[in-house]
């Protein structure tokens, strides 16, 4: 008796900022592979999470939110999102149902329209994922579904809550049945395709956003400068938090260093849980006014430097 042939494919998850892409990818993978923050535009690069369902391996590509770019970094993020969609076997568009219904002409709606137009221009069919349906009646959601299906080719449509997991098992089964036959791209026990140095930096960046989301804008980034294995299986990690102004450095440090001490403590605890061994984390803060235009920063995140417009 022959066993059922394996399947493997890449599924790009695209959407407006804060639609729930990273939360969904983490939910389907079953572990944390992408950072989640209350701030929009948190994801800056393509992160691949690996989910298993039966004989299928689904490589979920968590892309940056697609929005109207202003800075070079914004442009690079949007280009990375569209590149992720172009390279994938399947594309899924996730939308924030409460946000679109509350303000049909708001920023999220405009960003979603831009994405739908892009899918149409590329003649790319997509799975439509209506997210954040918690506490909503189905009849409330039908006008939104109909509106989107009238503007692009979506088949099928899933109503889910990435936060609670409602509807996500059916979505994962759909992806598993839809990816093409072929060998698995990653070992069965690998949950993500992201270097640990970069994942560690992302964890610290998430903690910065979580603690300082009101005081600190998108003017910070984190770089893992050193990753050194120590005796006994622990690891020493040295990271630099780059900000653009002296005032932002003071915010990150906090009074008497209290803020950065708490940031380091929470980031270290999460790293230890995720990596499975003791972590010695050392954080430094430096001011670099134009860090967002540093070519090395783009390379670190796997982004292309945007071409100058003429």
Secondary structure as the mmCIF struct_conf table of DSSP 4:
data_model
#
loop_
_struct_conf.conf_type_id
_struct_conf.id
_struct_conf.beg_label_comp_id
_struct_conf.beg_label_asym_id
_struct_conf.beg_label_seq_id
_struct_conf.end_label_comp_id
_struct_conf.end_label_asym_id
_struct_conf.end_label_seq_id
HELX_LH_PP_P HELX_LH_PP_P1 UNK A 2 UNK A 6
STRN STRN1 UNK A 7 UNK A 14
BEND BEND1 UNK A 16 UNK A 16
TURN_TY1_P TURN_TY1_P1 UNK A 17 UNK A 18
BEND BEND2 UNK A 19 UNK A 20
HELX_RH_AL_P HELX_RH_AL_P1 UNK A 21 UNK A 29
TURN_TY1_P TURN_TY1_P2 UNK A 30 UNK A 30
BEND BEND3 UNK A 31 UNK A 31
BEND BEND4 UNK A 34 UNK A 34
BEND BEND5 UNK A 38 UNK A 41
BEND BEND6 UNK A 45 UNK A 45
STRN STRN2 UNK A 47 UNK A 53
TURN_TY1_P TURN_TY1_P3 UNK A 54 UNK A 55
STRN STRN3 UNK A 56 UNK A 62
HELX_LH_PP_P HELX_LH_PP_P2 UNK A 63 UNK A 66
BEND BEND7 UNK A 71 UNK A 71
HELX_RH_AL_P HELX_RH_AL_P2 UNK A 72 UNK A 87
BEND BEND8 UNK A 89 UNK A 89
STRN STRN4 UNK A 90 UNK A 96
HELX_RH_AL_P HELX_RH_AL_P3 UNK A 97 UNK A 102
TURN_TY1_P TURN_TY1_P4 UNK A 104 UNK A 105
BEND BEND9 UNK A 106 UNK A 106
HELX_RH_AL_P HELX_RH_AL_P4 UNK A 107 UNK A 121
TURN_TY1_P TURN_TY1_P5 UNK A 122 UNK A 123
STRN STRN5 UNK A 126 UNK A 131
TURN_TY1_P TURN_TY1_P6 UNK A 134 UNK A 135
HELX_RH_AL_P HELX_RH_AL_P5 UNK A 138 UNK A 149
TURN_TY1_P TURN_TY1_P7 UNK A 150 UNK A 151
BEND BEND10 UNK A 152 UNK A 152
STRN STRN6 UNK A 154 UNK A 159
TURN_TY1_P TURN_TY1_P8 UNK A 162 UNK A 164
TURN_TY1_P TURN_TY1_P9 UNK A 166 UNK A 167
HELX_RH_AL_P HELX_RH_AL_P6 UNK A 168 UNK A 178
BEND BEND11 UNK A 179 UNK A 179
HELX_LH_PP_P HELX_LH_PP_P3 UNK A 180 UNK A 180
STRN STRN7 UNK A 181 UNK A 181
BEND BEND12 UNK A 185 UNK A 186
TURN_TY1_P TURN_TY1_P10 UNK A 188 UNK A 189
STRN STRN8 UNK A 192 UNK A 193
BEND BEND13 UNK A 194 UNK A 194
HELX_RH_AL_P HELX_RH_AL_P7 UNK A 196 UNK A 212
TURN_TY1_P TURN_TY1_P11 UNK A 213 UNK A 215
BEND BEND14 UNK A 218 UNK A 218
STRN STRN9 UNK A 220 UNK A 229
HELX_RH_3T_P HELX_RH_3T_P1 UNK A 231 UNK A 233
STRN STRN10 UNK A 235 UNK A 243
BEND BEND15 UNK A 244 UNK A 245
HELX_RH_AL_P HELX_RH_AL_P8 UNK A 246 UNK A 253
HELX_RH_3T_P HELX_RH_3T_P2 UNK A 255 UNK A 257
HELX_RH_AL_P HELX_RH_AL_P9 UNK A 258 UNK A 275
BEND BEND16 UNK A 276 UNK A 277
STRN STRN11 UNK A 279 UNK A 287
TURN_TY1_P TURN_TY1_P12 UNK A 289 UNK A 290
HELX_RH_3T_P HELX_RH_3T_P3 UNK A 291 UNK A 293
HELX_RH_AL_P HELX_RH_AL_P10 UNK A 295 UNK A 301
TURN_TY1_P TURN_TY1_P13 UNK A 302 UNK A 302
HELX_LH_PP_P HELX_LH_PP_P4 UNK A 303 UNK A 309
#
